[in-house]
Amino acid sequence: MTALKQAEKSFIKKLLCILFAGLILSTAGSINVQASPDKSNEPSDLQQATRTVKGSVKDHTGAPLIGVSVAIKGTTTGTITDIDGKYSINAAANHTLSFSYVGFKPVSILADQTNIDVIMEEDSQIMSEIVVVGYGVQKKENLTGAVASVDLGKTVESRPIADIGRALQGAVPGLTVSTKSGEIGGAPTIKIRGGVGSPNGSANPLILVDNVEISDITLINPDDIESISVLKDAASSSIYGARAAFGVILITTKAKQQNDKLSISYSNNFAWRTPTKKPEQLPGWQQAEINLAGMKVAPSPANSYNVVANMIVDQKTVDGMKAWAEQYGDGKGLGLEMVYGRDFEIDAAGAHYYRTWDWYDMYIKDWMPQQSHNLSISGGNGRTSYGLTLGYIHQEGLTKVNPDMYDRYNTNITLNTELSKYMTVRANAMYTKTDLDKPFMYASDLYDHMYYLYRWQPMYPYGTLDGKPFRSALTELQQAPMTRRKKDYMRLGAGLTLKPMDGLTVDFDFVYTTIESRYKKFGDKVYAYDIFTAHNSLEKLMNSYGNYISSSYDYVYEERGRTQTLTNNIVATYSKKIKDHDFKVIAGSNIEQSQYRYIWAQKKGLLSASKPELNLAVGDATTSSEHTHWAVAGFFGRINYSFKDRYLLEVNGRYDGSSRFPRDDRFAFFPSVSAGYRISEEDFMKKLYPALSSLKIRASYGTIGNQDVGLNRFISTLDGQLDSWVINGVRQTSVSAPTVVSKSLTWEKVKTVDIGFDSRFIDDKLGITFDWYKRTTSDVLASQALPATLGATSPYQNMGELETPGWELSADFHHKFSSGLTITLGGQITDYKTKVKKWSNNSTIPTYGGNGNGWSTDVAVYREGMILGDIWGLQVDRLLQESDFDSNGNLVTGIPNQAEVFPANYKFAPGDVLYKDLDGDGYIRKGVRVDDAKDMSVIGNAMPRFEYGFSIGADYKGFDFSMFFQGVGRRKLWAMGNQVLPGYTAGEPYYKGAEDYWSPENTNAFYPRPMNYSQVASGNYQVNDRYLLNMAYLRCKTLTVGYTLPRALTKKAYINNLRVYFTAENLFEFDNVKPDIDPEIDVRYVGTAADSRNFGRSYPYQRTLSFGLQLTL
């Protein structure tokens, strides 16, 4: 039995004991609403003569407050207010009663009367003043690092979102959240202060839930979250060590909440989603006409083109399509059945299809349903608190047949028990189950059904013949079996807090986490007319009906993966105030060990697709597995010092070790320091109050090591493979030459300098925060070209350096009028760019193939001075006109020679692109080196610049309203395929806007003359600035209108709070993307694979309209 398994079993036993003991204590202590005091530990004066003190607790409007904690100060005796806000407690005349309630200022009153009524004031600042930081909390006014807290009320509540990651988009300056498509069940990409921190690894932030890492943020139920903090600089995140090199997202759940009374909350959301933008194709005959015109003038001219096999488009086809459209319009009244002679015919030239189809209308839903439900039960008796939350979300995909489905189930159980004033124990269990069902794809995952649905022109036969379908992506979608991907996440935690002396707390937390993933898929037969094979008669076409799927898809495949992690955190915190000096010291350790096991198996020859099991297949079987493990050990400390709440100092340090590095280089020390000056607290600044309510200037510097540098970079490895040599009838196994490893390899280091200020004006109503920072990643692992005589791949060395300077600005404003109307405004903007400061001797211009940002991890294209994301290309002067040619059709004098950037034997004509001759040599050429770029230049940058968001909100007499906008000020993208470059591939669609091509009647067109480019970005479609996509946008991310029923009304039904609301997500947007594609869509990746043609051919982004209610008993 492995050490991890032994530890796992021991841990689970201890956890069950703690849970059992806690439940006994909870049951015993909750028999009475008013806790029984431990008189042996209470002051002697409590045993003086007591009498009953009664009263009520209300807010400033006179509404009763339910569940207010009423306690005798210095004792454990207490009670809570009832449904009418009333309380009753036994207290002596010299006792002090303490009244506390979340969101209100605490009140203390001497119990010298028997009837005491209390009015509590709201404290809107109380929650925002406390910010969760690394292994602790701090007052916001005393923060010296770059830490941002998320307003959950504005960011999460009432929104029809599937995960917390998407909710953070635009909510925090410096935090970038993106998704490449609107596909359900996927996780967003999250970055802090830059998209590329290092070309090695992902450079993603460390995401922690209650100080334990979680690999997938979509597994967390947003309803379980109490707070979110984003640690952006090294000074605030270095305490988490090597995995926090690029920032930390701290998610704190409600596991430690103290509850004094039973509370039941339920919320739901019913939503309907619809694509933000729908692809609008040109009429079928017009697409064919433009396409045919391009074929006639192509470098290899032709009077026709074939869509697939002998499905031909020639002049006869175009004329037939026009006549069909004039007679039948869109053909929707004709049904699915196709008629030979009317809708298509076959002759010696090929098969002519005249009828056009709107596949989008046939198979894509107008609205996709979604629903979520959350139930929360919490309670306690003053010493013991418990909580149970249940969550469920269901999403359906966009196709009318075989839609994908996503379901997530969440359960979270918490228990906290105060055994004495010196000791508190806690335990929690979290479980998440996700199910994602998708139709099987008869191609790689990169080329899914959406890719092929967007691929063909509308004359492609999506109907039936004799009631039977033609071969198409729609047919495959209809008949495909479903694949099933399931994931189970379980986390068991137990903790202990000791308070051995005044000011000192010691927290022990032990967490066991497991993630199990399962995936199953199998192929089946698909029956249709196989039009991918040429048929020269109707009879042969009809005889082709049958299964056309390759036998290579006759298999069943299953995979299993399991990750187990043990986390032990011990943190001691000591606080001490000596006159004007405040000290806070934290010391602790973080030890984690994890292992991952993965196995897959595939077997061909299914006996029956109705029972897709490995043991019911009779063909060849293949299998493989993987087993990895890692461990980290960190010992950290932090000292906070404050003098007169004006001069602030924080020092952090972590001695961190990682198993990813060589034995002698596993540990390193990473320090950081930050300081702040609350200048507004000086006497000479007091006269500016309340115009200037507060002003703090701060600065920080820190270093963190980066352990995410790829696998086996420090180990010499040999790759084994099955060779083509056969000896004695057996294929032999061979191994590659061992990799060469540099003996001087060491950690990559990430250094951050941050300077900023926090200010508030007009009696705290207006707040402005600014940060300037520079992050430097040094000793970046990279390789350089070495002579082939080395006999191996060039080794990695610590030879690179990246620098990311940036700035962030945020502002907020709130005001409450005497009428009761409250308004809030907020906004933030951030910008950065990453430059390569040091690299190997490389001056090659990076090629940009339209495959998104894949170049960012290709160190072969890195060079000194390069701005990451730069797109090199040609600049377009204009389109050639008839006046640029002489009577013989030759270009006139003065027009640069463009032959090198166009296909061989290309015949130039009016409507072709004229590129700018930047070097003035009379030729248009593409350089390959930066120092000899010829006519190449940087034409844009693929990284988002000037990311921003702003919000407006109001509430009045129970009504609330909020709007949130989010956008990107500048971003460019070079993409390919017919959606963005008409004519890129013959036989593929032309979309709305593609009709704006050059012709003698349209000389001021946007697109060049029709042409067939044979899927090559050449000639008119060299990478250039004219057809570079402008991906900047402004989007109304959320609009919410809600109403909370008066408490005087709801209390009659024993309801503490009832709110109903309506929310619209992605309601509208402003952008200049041409053609009409959602600006947040990006080139789709599956792993590291991408295809430039799939831009715009992926799952669409969606608008969402929803309503729901929030109920608390």
ROFI-312678 format. One record per residue (C-alpha): x, y, z. Coordinates in pm, whole numbers, plus 50000, padded with zeros to 5 digits. Example, Ala and Ser with C-alpha at 12.3 -4.5 7.8 and 13.67 -1.06 7.14 Angstrom:
512304955050780
513674989450714
END
This chain:
500005000050000
501455033849900
502125061250151
499475082749987
496815055650021
497735049950387
497565087050457
494275088950270
492635061750481
493975076150807
492785110650711
489265099150623
488965080950957
489985112151147
487605133450946
484665110251016
485465111251388
485485149351384
482215150751192
480575125951432
481775144451740
480655177451592
477215164451512
476805151951871
477855185952003
475585203551756
472595182151852
473225185452222
473745222752204
470785231151984
468035216952205
467475252052340
467575283552131
469355301452414
472705285152483
473365270952829
476245289952982
479315273453124
479115290053466
482495277853577
484175300053319
481985330753362
482705361753566
481525360353923
479315390853877
477165371453628
475855351953918
474505383754074
470755389754067
469465387953709
466145396653559
464555394353219
465485421252971
463225424152667
463085446152363
463155448351985
465815454651723
465015474351406
466835491251121
466665528451046
463415523750849
461695507351145
461705472550992
462435444751244
465745426551210
465475388851234
468315368051376
470305395951543
472795381251790
472175394552143
474845384752395
476115394552739
479535409052677
482385387652808
480235356352839
478835328952617
475265336852717
473165349352428
470075346852217
468745359051880
465815380551773
462655363751644
460535369651332
459335402751476
462805414251577
462095408251946
464385392652204
464435382452568
467495375352783
468345371853153
470935398053253
472065417653559
471865455453572
475635459253545
475945437253236
476535450652886
474435437252600
476125433752260
473975434351945
475605422251621
474215415551274
475915410650940
476015443050742
475205465051043
477355483551293
477565465451629
475805481251928
476695478252300
474205489952569
474265487352947
471425464653066
470285488553340
466685487453215
464305458453163
463055470952825
465675481052571
464825488352207
467695491251963
468015507451619
470975494051422
472675513351144
473825497650819
477565495550773
478105494950399
481865495750445
482195467150691
482615439450437
484795459050197
487155469750477
488315433850533
490215417550247
491355381550231
495095379150162
497585350750170
496855329050477
494935356550652
492935388550632
493835425250645
492065458150664
491805473250320
493185505950450
496375488050560
497065468750240
500435476350081
500355451049796
498315450049476
495215431549599
491735435249454
488565422049611
485535412249405
482085426249481
480125393749469
476775411449487
477455429749162
479525402848993
477775370049068
474305373549213
471335370848976
473525362648676
472765331948460
476375320248455
477635284648472
480865292248656
482535319248861
485325324048606
483045339848346
481565362448612
484995377848676
485375390748320
485845428348338
485275429248715
488885433648832
491585455348671
494455433948545
492375402048533
491765388648181
489065362348128
488485348447779
486765319647605
487345309847245
483745299447181
480335297447347
480505259747390
478845247247708
480835228447969
484135245447891
486395264448129
487505300148059
491155310548030
492215333448313
495335355048321
496625381748558
498605411048420
499545396548086
498705367947854
502255354047841
504375353548154
506695326848022
506735305847703
507145275447928
503975262948087
500645280548098
501515311148311
498055308148465
497335321748811
497145298649109
493475293749201
492885284849564
489655275649740
490125279650113
493905278950055
493755246049860
494455245649487
491675236949246
492525228448886
489145237048733
487285268048850
484045255548692
483765229348967
482935255449230
479335265349288
479185303649288
476575301549565
479155286149802
481535315649775
481865341750048
484665362949901
487185364749617
490515382849626
492975386749340
496655389449436
498435406049148
501975414849252
504815394049390
504595410749730
501105397449790
501425363549618
505005353149703
503795337350026
502275309749809
505595301749643
506505288049302
502995280649178
501975316849237
504475332248998
501725347748787
499275357949055
496715341749282
492925340549290
491785334149647
488285320249678
486935317850032
483835296850084
481265299750361
482825270150542
483875290550847
480745311650878
479305313951228
475545309551243
473315317151540
469965305951403
468375283151151
468245299150808
466995284050484
467685300950151
466595290749806
467325307149475
466675297649116
467275310548769
465485300748450
467245312448138
467065310547761
470125315547545
470335326047180
473385332546957
474615368346971
475205368046596
473965344646326
475885338446005
473995353645713
474945338245381
474345354445047
471635338844829
472815305444695
472865315844331
474895346944415
477485326444604
477825302844310
478075331944068
480865349144263
482715316444316
482485307543946
483735342043845
486785336744065
487495302943912
487515317643563
490345341843643
492355319843881
496025311943807
494705278743668
491455290743507
488395268343501
484795271943386
483465251943679
484275239544025
483275209244222
481925211544575
482445174444648
482985145744404
481045154344085
478725180144247
479535206143987
478895243343970
479085257543618
477055283343431
474225258643388
474125253743766
474105291143835
471295297143585
469325268143730
469745281244085
468525315743981
465455301143810
464725278844109
464975308244353
462655329644137
460025302244131
460265287244482
461885314444697
463425299245007
461705265844938
460565260945298
457055252145184
458305222844975
459275200445266
462465180045289
461845156644995
463885165344688
462535160044337
464785149844052
464555174343767
463195201843987
465815203444264
468755186244098
469805166743793
472775146943668
474345149843320
477665142543161
479275172743329
478225161843676
475475165843935
473785200043934
471995209544256
469665239444222
467705239644542
469195258744836
468805251445205
468975271645525
470695246045744
470925270846030
467165274346048
466665236846003
468915224846280
469805253446517
467495263446801
466385299246835
466575295847214
468475271547434
467075264947784
469085266848103
468155264748468
469905265748804
468765259449160
470525265249492
469395255149839
471225265650153
470515254850510
472545268850798
472175271751169
473845269651505
473595276451875
476415300951935
479055274151982
478345251351690
477515261651337
476545239451049
475775245150685
474525225650388
474335238850033
473015220749729
473355233549375
472285222249032
472675237048685
471455223348353
472335236348006
471225224247666
473135228747343
472075246747030
471155218946786
467565207246747
468665170946713
471135153546943
471985185147137
474855184847379
473885185747745
475745198448051
474765191548412
476555200548732
475625189649084
477205205849391
477085196449757
478915213750039
478665204150408
480365224350681
480555220551057
482305243451307
482345237451682
483855259051955
484985233352210
486235260552441
487475295952417
490875281052336
489905256052069
487645253851763
487355223951534
485875222751188
485205198450910
483805201550563
483005179850265
482605192749913
481415172449617
480865182449255
479675160648972
479645171948609
478205154348306
478845166047951
477175146847668
478065154847307
477395137846975
480175115646845
482315132046576
483375112746270
486545133546249
489005147546498
487645169346779
489095199446601
486685194646310
483395191446491
479865193346356
479785231246371
482915233046156
481285212545881
477885228845910
479535261845825
481595246545545
479325241245244
477425264345013
473625262845048
473015241344739
474505212544936
471605187344965
470365187645324
467035172745218
465965137045146
465465115444838
462865088244868
462775096945238
466485090145286
469175116045362
472315126145176
475725124345334
476335155845540
477355168345881
473665171145965
473075134745881
476015124646098
474715146546378
471285130346359
472605094846366
475605099446594
475745081846932
476455103847232
479855106447397
479875110547773
482465129247976
481995127948352
483965143148634
483705138149010
485425162349244
485525154749614
487255173849889
487325163650256
488765188150503
489345189650874
490785217951075
491645229851421
492155265051553
493995270451880
494045302952076
496595295452349
497095331752445
495765366052375
496605376652019
497865342651904
495945318251684
497265286351528
495345270451241
495805234451132
494075223650812
494255189850644
492555184450309
492225154150087
491145160849728
490365137149448
489255143549092
488085114448883
487345118448514
485705093448284
485185095347912
483495071047678
482795072047308
482035047747031
481365049646661
478415036546470
477215033646116
475675063145931
473325056045641
472905080945357
473485086644986
477245089544951
477655120644735
481355121944819
481685095844546
480895105544188
477675090944041
476885097243674
473205087343694
470255089243930
470185051643952
473805049844069
473185077544317
470245058944470
472225026544475
474895044044683
472615045444986
474175027245278
476745030945552
479555053445434
481475055945760
484985041445755
485625010045955
488235030046147
485325044246351
484025009746444
485415010146797
484635016747159
486985038647360
487145045347733
489505064847952
489865069948325
491905095748512
492325101848882
494215128849069
494695126049444
496155154149650
496925157750019
497365193050151
498595202050500
498595238550606
499765250950943
499555288351006
500325307251326
499245343551355
500225367151635
498955402751669
500195427951921
499645465251971
502125484952176
500955520752202
501205534651848
502875503451712
500845475251555
502525442151483
501185411651306
503355381351244
502445350551043
504515318751016
503535285650869
504085256650638
502375243050329
503035207250226
501315190549934
501735158049751
499795146949448
499675118249208
497875113148881
496935080248719
495475077248373
494575047948152
492775044347823
491675014847617
490215010647270
488884980147099
487614976646744
484874955046601
481804962846809
479304934446802
476454958946856
476354996746894
473464992147136
475924976647384
479194995647345
481414977147589
485054967547556
484294930947624
481664931347348
484124941247077
486124914746891
488764934546701
492234947546780
492734962447125
495104990747213
495775006747548
498185029047733
498565045748070
500285073748254
501385078448614
502905110748743
503415126049083
504745157849236
505195173949575
505825208649712
506955219950055
506945256050160
507815274150480
506695309950491
506425340450707
505035375450699
505525405750922
503135435150914
504025466751098
501995498451135
502905530251317
499995552551409
498045536751121
500065559050890
503325541850810
502865506250688
505425479250619
505045443050511
507805417550463
507115382950315
509345353450261
508895317550150
511435289750139
509945268249868
510725233849738
509395215849430
509905180449309
509945193248950
513575204048986
516875185249030
517575171749375
520195198149455
518115227349323
514675219749460
514605246549728
514885283949690
514015314449898
511675340949756
511335373749945
509125404049896
508615437150065
505945464150044
505335497050218
502555522350242
502075557650365
498595569150468
499375605350416
495765615150479
496245606150847
498815633450894
497625664051086
498475687450801
496085667950573
493115668050810
491935701850686
491225685850347
488645662650501
485965654050384
486965665550033
489905641550064
488725613350288
491795591450261
494985588150058
497495560050071
500655557249863
502185522649837
504995503949665
506135467849651
508905445849518
509155408249519
510575377249355
508925343649293
510275312549124
508335296748840
508035258948857
505695255748556
508465251148302
507385218848134
508065182748218
511495166548218
513395198448131
515935189248400
516155152248315
517785135348019
515135113247858
514805088447574
511645084747368
510595049447283
508615040946972
507535011646758
509945011146466
509305001046104
511974973946129
510604938646137
512784910646270
511464875146281
508024888546204
508014912546497
508194950546475
511074963246681
511114990246946
513665017846908
514645047547123
515805082047031
519095097347131
519005110147491
518235146847537
521085169147640
520575187247970
522515217848076
524175213848416
523555250348499
519755249748472
517935267848750
514535282848834
512875308748619
512425339748832
509525364248824
510185398648971
507495425049012
507725461849097
504425478949180
503725515349268
500235527949335
497815547749543
494375543049698
492255573749756
488745583549857
487045616949821
483835635249921
483305617950253
484235583650114
481745585949828
484325585849548
487245561949532
490185560749287
492905534249277
495915534049045
498775509548993
501835510048771
503815477948756
506635460348576
506945422748582
510205407248467
510585370148399
514305362348393
516335330648340
513665318848094
514345283947965
515015284647592
517165267647332
519235281147045
520345267146714
523525246446742
525485227646475
523965194646362
527185177546470
525815179346826
523735148846734
520825158646955
518225185547007
519655217847144
519475217847524
517445242747723
519335270247900
518425299548125
518945325447855
515755345847810
514055375347974
510555389447930
509325422748061
505695432748108
505045468848210
501445479248264
499025501148453
495575498248611
493005524248707
489715518848888
487105542149034
483845538949224
481165562749346
478145558149573
475585582249711
472365578949904
469795606549868
467455617450143
464585601949948
466165567749996
467475564849638
470975550149625
473175551549315
476495534449252
478965538948969
482155520048899
484755515048632
488205501248564
490715500248280
494045482648238
496755480147977
500035461547939
502425447947679
505115421347700
508535426647545
511365401847492
514375418047657
516925390047617
517015360147386
519295339247172
520725353246851
517505352746650
516395380046411
513815360146213
510475376846149
507845355046317
505415339346072
501765343446161
499565316346016
496255328046149
496145301446417
495485324946703
498205329146964
499955295646925
503185314446851
503335325847215
504725292147324
506905286847017
510245299047145
511715295646795
510045328446695
511165348147001
513795375146950
515165404547142
513045435747113
509915416847007
506555427647147
504595395647206
501505394446990
502965415446710
501595405946369
503975411346078
502505416545733
502245438345427
500475471745415
497785476845152
497815508844948
494555503344759
492915481144498
494245483144144
491965501943904
491565500843526
493695532443502
496655512743641
496815491943320
497705501142964
495785490742656
497635457442649
496605448843005
500055455143151
500665475843464
501715511443393
505035525943500
505265534743867
503315504943997
505575482744212
506345447644087
504325423844309
505165391044137
507035376944440
503995378144668
501495364444414
501295329144270
503475320243973
502135330943635
499565353043802
497775376543563
497185409743738
493935427743670
491835456343810
490545446944155
493775430944277
495445444144591
498255469444556
500705466844846
502865495244972
506495495944867
507925505245205
511605502745112
511055521144779
512945496144562
510085491644315
509345455844429
506955441444685
508915415844884
508595398345217
511705398745430
512595370345662
514805389845901
513935420046110
517055438345998
516055432545636
512255433245652
511875447245301
508165456445278
507085438345594
506155457345908
504215452646230
500555457846131
498845449746461
498965430546785
496885400146881
496995407347254
494065426347408
494915462547492
492985486847709
490635461747869
487905479548060
484585476348237
482125500048398
478865496848588
475885517048703
473415507248972
470535520949174
468045509249435
464925525949569
462245512949799
462905476449722
463625481049352
467175475649227
468745481248889
472255474948758
474095474648426
477625462548363
479615469148046
482855452547947
485135457347650
488515457047481
489885489247336
492265474347082
493025439746949
493825426846602
493555391746461
494555376146133
492165347846055
491465327145745
488635307945586
485685319445379
483965336945668
486645363745669
488375359545331
485785353545055
486995328444798
489615313545028
488265278844942
486165270644637
482775255444717
482575271145061
480035298145157
480085335345088
478655355445376
476885388445391
479345415845299
481235393945051
479195409744770
481245441444825
483935429744583
485635449444309
483925452143974
483815479743711
480555490643872
481965488944229
485485503044213
485465514644575
484885479444708
486325464545023
487215430044890
489325423044580
487925408244262
486595372444291
489365346744294
490015310944402
492855310144656
492975272244701
493215275545082
496515294645064
496985329345212
498785343544910
498345370744654
495545393944760
495335375245090
498915377745205
498855387045574
498015423945542
496505453045731
493435457245506
491885423845599
493235422845953
490265419046186
489485446146438
488405426846748
487795457146974
484325458347128
482065472347397
479435448647533
476555452347776
477545422347981
474715422948233
471465441348295
469475432748608
466195445848743
464955432549076
462365438649344
462545428849709
459155425449875
458625446450190
459605428150505
456375438650674
454565418250409
456855387950390
457155382650764
453465373250773
454425342850569
457525336950790
459765347950506
462845368050596
463595379850244
462045375049901
463445390349584
462425384749222
464565396248933
465125396948558
468615395248407
469925398548053
473455386747977
475425398347668
472435420047583
474045440447304
477445450447177
479255476046962
482055463546740
483605466446395
484305430046321
483835423845951
482135400545868
479445397546135
481195375046390
481055378946766
484145398646878
484885374947165
485145344646935
488705333446873
490495306446679
489385273746834
491955250846992
491735214447090
494745209647311
497545226147115
496005219346773
494255246146570
493185252746213
493125288246083
489975280545883
487885273446191
487615309746297
483885317446308
483025280746255
482685273046623
480025273146891
478485308146888
478475331647184
475025335847335
472745362247475
470815351047780
467475362647914
466565349648257
464395354548561
464515340248910
463865344649276
465875345449598
464095333549911
465335332850270
463365318450561
END
